[in-house]
């Protein structure tokens, strides 16, 4: 008899409740949230999430806002050209 394969990860805590689709969506969000994020100021890869959209860098202490579950790419600042 073949062994059981589980792909649940952090959503195993829900047990048989809520259905497969919702647990897959939550699993993807939690994977994205918990992987190492990079600070947009010092480029150090240890940013922690304080609350929804509020992030803090552990190295430089910078506190900034971004997406709820991940640090978004900051737009590059282009110098204005006079025409």
Buried (B, 14 or more C-beta within 10 A) or exposed (E): EEEEEEEEBBBEEBEEEEEEEEBBEBBEBBEEBEEEBBBBBBEBEEBEBEEEBEBBBEEEEBEBEBEEBBBEEEEEEEEEEEE
